Amino acid sequence: TVRIYAANRPDRGAPLWTAVSVSISDDGFDFRGEAIRTTSSEDRQDRKARYIDVPVSGSGKFVRIHVQRGDPAAWTLIAEVQFEGRVSRDQAPRTGPK
């Protein structure tokens, strides 16, 4: 799961995005497993900043997040992105001497 902490302030020129896609890659070039999360009209009417979860399956070293805005001239406010899941042994960062 990818959790995106987003604001929704259309009165300030920063409405909540209409959709987001998340895909994964092992090499940073070939991405797969695109998960798409579309916001509902209820999501866009709620003015609170909050986490929006995007269920993603699979694993990889690179993550691409593409945000689709309803108004191309509007700002998109994202404060934080969290990744929930397990780190596999071959993808864990190296620690200690090389």
Order of alpha helices (4+ residues) and beta strands (2+ residues): beta-beta-beta-alpha-beta-beta-beta
